[in-house]
């Protein structure tokens, strides 16, 4: 974990550690979808590096005290990608890794959308798109009022940005100059059934965020060093909220899933699971 009070980012060895965690998150998300017979593996794969960077390289968190007042807050606005989120939380120590095997089973705490009353580490219930960022803005406002030093991170989908509530929240965050808030856009270019640009064009996306009073950084969302270069910067240095547009690939790391809108949701067959795990093994060893 990196202290926000220093200029020290992860060493090459530590960055490799984060990459290993991202690979592990991908593997677990695939296994979970396969066991459950449902899930959103395409988005899980695109978000894995972002989540690994936050949980194992940036955020100030303590799984032993999940509600510590000084903790950083993370809101999974794209709440359907719970395979990746639950894997990150389990690996970080918020609940036993073995519990991942119960994903979407009757009586499981691991719902299709995260529920803060069930799982430690979940800050707010999300699922209906367009809700997470507004809640994150509210948390950041509370921190601003209290002069608290915690930071708020929200991960959004790019298709989610077609929701009007996202831009209402963005406008208010810019107005309040919430330097303690970072929104990360998982910009994989695909949503259920089609590309974002064919459905409701978002570009020029960076200019839109700047127009709402945000600082903007565009990075390769699968490059841990690039993600750290913008996410690990102390919030006290900023006078405005930050939007990180992370250019990603839907289904990243699994050849038959990459850039395929059909894998927004779905279940890998036994043969597909074996192929996907083999490809992830090969990437880890490369």
N, C-alpha and C positions, 0 to 999 in steps of 0.2 A: 504494500500500500504506500502511496505517496502523500506526504504532508503538503497541504496547500500553502503552508507558510514558508516553503523553500523553493528554490529554483531547480531542484534536483529531480529530473525525470528518470524513468526507468533505464537501467543499464541494458546493454545488449542481452545479457543473461536473463535479466528480469523480463525483458520484452519477449524473449523466447518462452518464458514461463506463462505469460499471458496468452500467447499464441497456442500453447498446449491446452490451456483452459478453454479457449474458443473451439478447438478441435473436439475436446471432450463434450462441450455443450452441444455441438452438432450431432455427435454420436448418440448422446442420450435423447435428444429431441426426436431423432429418427426411430430409436428403439421404443420410445413412448408412443409415438403415432402408430407404429406397427402393432404394438400390443393392444392399444385401445381401438384400433380400426378407424381412427379419425384424428384430425389435427390440422395444423397449418404449417407444414414443414418448409414450404418455400420461404416464407417470412422468417421462420426460425433460423434458417441457414443464413439469410442476409443480415440478420441482427446479431449473430453470435459474436463477432469480433467487437462490436460496440459494447455489448453487455460484458464481455470478458475484460475489456479495457476499464470499464467503470468499476466493476466489482473487485477486480484483482490488481488494479493499477492506479485508481483515482480516488474513489469515494472513501470518506471517513465513516466507517461502520464498525459495529461490534455485534456479531451474531449472539453473543452471550447476553447482551443488553440491547435488544432490537429497538426499543423505544427510547433510547438515551436522548435527552433533549438536544445535545449538540451534534447528533448524527447528521450526515448528509441525507437528503431525501431523494429517492428515485421513483418516478411515476411512469409506468408502462402504458402510455396512452394507446398504443396499438395492442390492446389487451387480448386479442385473439392469439397472439404468439406466445402462449404460455409454456410450450415445450422448451423454448430457449430460456424464458424467465425462470421457471421452476428449476431447471438444471443449474442455472447460475446461482440461485438462492441455496440450493442443496449443497453445491460444491463449496460455497462460501461458508457453510455451516449453520444456516438458519433452521434446517430440519434434516433428518437422516437421508442420505442418498438412496437407501433402500426404498424409501417411500415413493420415489419416482415410479416404481413399478405399479403403483395404484392409480396412476393418471387416468382420470375420467371414469373410474370404477365407482359403483354404488357405495356411498358412504365415505368416499375419499375426500381429503381436504384439497386435492388438486383438481379443481374445477376447470372447465374449458375457458373460463375467464377468472382472473385473480380476485380473491375475496380477502380483504384485510382482517375479517373476523375469524378466519380459519388459519391463515398462515402468517407467522412472524416474517417481517421483512417486506410485506406488501403494504404500501402506504395508503392506497385507496383502491376501491373497486373500479375496474375499467372493463370495457367490452364494447358498449355502444360507442362507435367512433365519434371523436370530437369532444369527449368528456375529459380526457386525461390532462391535456395541456391547460384548460381553464382551472382545474384543481391545482395543478402545479403553480400556476400564477398566484392563486390564493395563498398557497403555502409560502411562496416567496414574499408576498406582501406582508404576511405575518412576521416573517423573519426580518424584513425591513423595519417594520414598526417596533419590533423588540430589540433592534440592533444586534441580532444574533449573527454568529459567524458561520452558520451552516449554509451549504449550497444545495440548490434544487436542480435536479436533472429530469428531463422528460424526453422519452423516446417516442416519436410519432411515425406513423406510416406516411408515405407521400400521397397515396390515395385519400388518406384521412384529411388532408389539407383541403379537400373539396367541401368540408363541413364549415358552415359559416361561424360556428362557435369558436373554431380555431383562430380565425382572424379577429374576432371580437377580443379574444384573450390576448392575441399578439399586440393589438392596438393598445390595450390597457397596460400591458407589460412595458411597452415602449414609453407610454405616457408616464408611468411610475418610475422609469429608469431603473429597472430591477437588475442590477449588476450581479445579483446572487442567483440568477436563473439562466440555465442553459437548455435550449431545446435542440434535440438532435433529430434530424429528418433521415429516416432510412430510405434513401432515394434509389430504390431498385427499379423504378420506372414502370412497375406492373401492379395492377390491382386485380380483384376478382374478375376474370373474363377478358381483360384487355389491357393495353398500356394506359398509363395515366393521361398521356397526351392525346390519345384518341377518345378517351372518355370525357375529360374536361381539362384542357391544357393548363399546366402549372407554370411553364416557363414564360418570362424570365423569373425564376423562383427567387434567386438571391436578391434581385432588385425589389421584389415584393416585400421581403423581410426588411430590407434597408428602409423602404418607404414607411414602414411601421415603427421605425426608430430603433432597430436592432443592429448590433454588429453581426457580421456574417463571415463565416469561414467555410470554404469548400474543400473537402478532403476525400481521399480514397478510403472508403469505409471498411476496407479489409486490410489496411496498413496500420498496424498497431502503433508504430512510431508516429505516424501522421496524426492519428487520433489523440495520442498523448500530448502532442505538441500544442493542441488547442484545448483539450479537456482538463489538463492538469495545471492550467494557469490559475493562480489565485483569483478568486472573484473580486477581492478588494481592489484589484487593478482596473476593474471595469466600471464605467459609469452607466453602461447600458446592458440590457440582456443580450445574450449571445445565441445565435442560431448556427449550428454546425450542420451543413448539408453534406451528409455522408453518401458518396456515390457507391452503391453496392450492386450486387448481382443476386437476383432472386434465385434461391436454390444453391447458393455458393458452395462449392466443394463437391457437389454431386453432379456428374456430367449430364445425366438425363433430366435433371431438375432445373439446371441453370437456364435462366431467361425464358422459362415456360410458365405462362399465366395459369395453365391448368394445375400447377402445383401450388397455387395459392392455398388450397386445402387438398387433402388426399391422403392415401395410405400406401406406402410401398409394399409390394408383394414380398414374399420370402426371397425370391431371386433378386429383386431390386434392392432389398435391404442388404443382402450379402455384397452386392456390387458397390453400394454406397459406402458401407463400412470399409471395404477394401480400398476404395479411392481415398477415404479419409486417412486410413493407415498410411497409404503411400505418400500423402501430402505431409503428414507428420514426420516421416522419415526422410523426406527430401532435403 
